[in-house]
Amino acid sequence: MGGEILPPDQAGDDDVVLAWEGRDVIAVRLPQLADSLDHILAALERKHGKPLAELDRKEKQQVVKGLEARGAFSVRHGVETVASALGVSRFTVYNYINYQEEQRAKRRNAKSRGDRE
């Protein structure tokens, strides 16, 4: 996901220092969330074998669903970044997110009705 390995003496406050038998041996600098989103989008393109903008609507909705589950839209400019990668507008990404929320609500309602019967 784009982490960086450093000598422990170069670790900053936000880095993770790993110790072995009581001695600091390595530090890991985790990427910023925005950088992680870029890595996730690149991995999705590799998985699909083509640019995300070339996916059909259903596939794009699935990508948005997966990204939402991973917290991609909590990142500053996450919606804009994803919209650009998918070749759609921000409005379309929000529609995909809303569609997923509606589907979850329908499943919950159907389950609730089924539990009472």
C-alpha positions as CSV (number, residue, x, y, z in Angstrom):
1,M,0.0,0.0,0.0
2,G,2.9,2.3,-0.4
3,G,4.6,2.2,3.0
4,E,8.2,3.0,3.4
5,I,10.9,1.2,5.5
6,L,13.4,3.4,7.4
7,P,16.2,3.0,9.9
8,P,14.7,3.4,13.4
9,D,16.7,6.5,14.1
10,Q,15.0,8.3,11.2
11,A,11.5,7.5,12.4
12,G,9.2,10.5,12.9
13,D,6.3,10.8,15.4
14,D,3.8,9.2,13.0
15,D,6.0,6.3,12.0
16,V,5.7,2.8,13.5
17,V,8.9,1.5,15.1
18,L,9.3,-2.3,15.3
19,A,11.4,-3.9,18.0
20,W,13.0,-7.3,18.3
21,E,14.1,-8.6,21.6
22,G,13.9,-5.1,23.1
23,R,15.9,-3.4,20.4
24,D,14.4,-1.1,17.7
25,V,15.3,-2.7,14.4
26,I,13.1,-1.0,11.7
27,A,10.6,1.8,11.2
28,V,7.7,1.9,8.9
29,R,6.3,5.1,7.5
30,L,2.7,4.5,6.5
31,P,1.4,6.4,3.5
32,Q,-1.1,9.2,3.8
33,L,-4.7,8.1,3.2
34,A,-4.8,10.0,-0.1
35,D,-1.7,8.2,-1.3
36,S,-3.4,4.9,-0.3
37,L,-6.4,5.7,-2.4
38,D,-4.2,6.2,-5.4
39,H,-2.6,2.8,-4.7
40,I,-6.0,1.1,-4.3
41,L,-7.3,2.6,-7.6
42,A,-4.1,1.4,-9.4
43,A,-4.6,-2.1,-8.0
44,L,-8.2,-2.1,-9.1
45,E,-7.1,-1.2,-12.6
46,R,-4.7,-4.0,-12.6
47,K,-7.4,-6.4,-11.3
48,H,-9.8,-5.4,-14.1
49,G,-7.1,-5.3,-16.7
50,K,-8.1,-1.9,-18.0
51,P,-8.6,1.7,-16.9
52,L,-11.5,2.0,-14.5
53,A,-13.1,4.6,-16.8
54,E,-13.7,1.7,-19.3
55,L,-15.8,-0.3,-16.9
56,D,-19.5,-0.6,-17.4
57,R,-21.9,1.1,-15.0
58,K,-22.5,-2.1,-12.9
59,E,-18.8,-2.6,-12.5
60,K,-18.3,1.0,-11.6
61,Q,-21.0,0.7,-9.0
62,Q,-19.2,-2.4,-7.5
63,V,-15.9,-0.4,-7.4
64,V,-17.6,2.4,-5.5
65,K,-19.2,-0.1,-3.1
66,G,-15.8,-1.6,-2.4
67,L,-14.2,1.7,-2.0
68,E,-16.9,2.9,0.3
69,A,-16.4,-0.2,2.5
70,R,-12.7,0.7,2.7
71,G,-13.3,4.3,3.8
72,A,-12.1,5.9,0.5
73,F,-14.7,8.6,0.8
74,S,-13.5,9.8,4.2
75,V,-10.3,11.0,2.5
76,R,-10.2,14.6,1.5
77,H,-11.1,14.9,-2.2
78,G,-11.8,11.1,-2.2
79,V,-15.0,11.5,-4.2
80,E,-13.3,13.7,-6.7
81,T,-10.4,11.3,-7.0
82,V,-12.6,8.3,-7.6
83,A,-14.9,10.2,-10.0
84,S,-11.8,11.1,-12.1
85,A,-10.5,7.5,-12.1
86,L,-14.0,6.2,-13.1
87,G,-14.5,8.9,-15.8
88,V,-17.7,10.1,-14.2
89,S,-18.9,13.2,-12.3
90,R,-18.9,13.6,-8.5
91,F,-22.7,13.6,-8.8
92,T,-22.6,10.1,-10.3
93,V,-20.3,8.8,-7.5
94,Y,-22.7,10.2,-4.9
95,N,-25.6,8.5,-6.8
96,Y,-23.7,5.2,-6.7
97,I,-23.1,5.6,-2.9
98,N,-26.8,6.5,-2.4
99,Y,-27.9,3.5,-4.5
100,Q,-25.8,1.2,-2.2
101,E,-27.4,2.8,0.9
102,E,-30.9,2.3,-0.6
103,Q,-30.1,-1.4,-1.3
104,R,-28.8,-2.0,2.2
105,A,-32.0,-0.4,3.6
106,K,-34.2,-2.6,1.4
107,R,-32.4,-5.7,2.6
108,R,-32.7,-4.6,6.2
109,N,-36.4,-3.9,5.8
110,A,-37.0,-7.2,4.0
111,K,-35.2,-9.1,6.7
112,S,-37.2,-7.3,9.4
113,R,-40.4,-8.2,7.7
114,G,-39.3,-11.8,7.4
115,D,-38.3,-12.0,11.0
116,R,-41.8,-11.0,12.2
117,E,-43.7,-13.5,10.0
